[in-house]
Amino acid sequence: MKVKKTALIICNDGKEYWITQKQFWNMVREGVVVQTGNHPLTGRFRGRDDQLLITIQHTVLNKATPIHTGEVLRIIRSRKNK
């Protein structure tokens, strides 16, 4: 089943990222994001860009570098298909 990314995060540098609502509300509870709108669910990143970090299978990635994140996801998917 495909995950619907329906919440929008706007960074300090103007970049926008779509995430799931569950991820969005977790970030709001942790104080990383401030909700700014409802339709679509929108929030503004509160910290510095170097604080926008995610972990994928024990690998720490910066969400502001989608090329790196995409490459790691591609490698993980190729390992699963073997």
N, C-alpha and C positions, 0 to 999 in steps of 0.2 A: 504494500500500500504506500502510495506517495504521500509524503508529509507536506502539508500546506503551510507555506511561509507567508503569513498574513499580517505580520507586525513589522513596522519600519523603524529602523534606528538611524538617526542622523548624527554623524560625528562632527567634531569641531572644525575639521577641514572641509566640510560640506559633502563628504562621501555618504552614500546611503546603502544600508544593508537590510535585506529582508530576512526575518527569522520567524520561528514559530511563536504562537501566543504563550505557550508554556515557558519557552526560553525568555520571552519578553518579561513576563511577570516575575520570574526568578531574578532577573536583572534589576527590576524595580524594587523588589524586596531587599536585595543586597545593597541598594543605593547606588548602583552603577549607572542607571538610566532614570530620567525623569519623564513621566508621561506628559505629552503635549497635545495629544488629540485622540479621538475615538474612531473615526471613519476615514481611512483605515487607522488601526491602532498605531500610534506614532509616539516616539520618544526621542529625547536628546541625550547623547552620551555626556556624562558629567565630568569625566576625568580627562587626563592627557591622553594623546593618541597612543603612547607607549603602554598605557594601562589596558588597552582593548585586547586582552589576550584570551585565547580559548585553548582547550586541550583536546586532542583527538588521539586516543590510544596512547596516552602518556607522552605525546609530543606537544610541546607548547608552541602555539602559532599566534601571530598577530592578525586579527580579523581585518586590519587595514591593508593587508597584502594578499589580495585574493588569488594572485598567481601562485604564491607559495602554498596557500591552503588548497587550491585546486590540484596542485601537483601531489600533495600528500594524500588527498582523497583518491586520486587516480591510482596511486601505488597501492593503497589499502584495498581498493576494489579489485585490482588485478591479482592480489594475493588471495582474495576470497574465491575468485573464479578458478583457481588452480586445484 
